[in-house]
Amino acid sequence: MLSFLLNKIIMALSFDYKFRVRYVDTDKMGIVHNSNYFRYFEMGRIELMRHLGVSYKTMEDKGIMMPLIEQYAKYLRPAYFDEELIVRTSLEEIPSVKIKFDYKVLRKKDNEEEVICQGYNILAFINENTRRPHQCPEWIKEKLKENFADL
């Protein structure tokens, strides 16, 4: 029962990753092509995990893979070449077999943050050899707990 409750704890973890829009990310109109936002989500997710002390390389070395099983984006405003953007990646729950990341892609405008895209994706933990679902490894849960003193 305690495990079930721990999996449902709402957390307020977010991590901001700043980057500049590259020319290759834009279309003929100088606007970021919609497909790039999923790449931006991935950049944010990888940097959040790295910030927590969990690298994809380490997971894969330990036989854990994380395939993407669901993804969504809502495009609110265009972004342009050479703009500095922020990907704010958030985790709301301790993962079980799946982990959900929420994203906001922002730009600073007049000292305020403007949301230009928001979305989420869900990844599953699987065993590299069997390709079967796998519970989130305890060492990853421990890294999360280290970052949330109030758990």
Order of alpha helices (4+ residues) and beta strands (2+ residues): alpha-beta-alpha-alpha-beta-beta-beta-beta-beta-beta-alpha
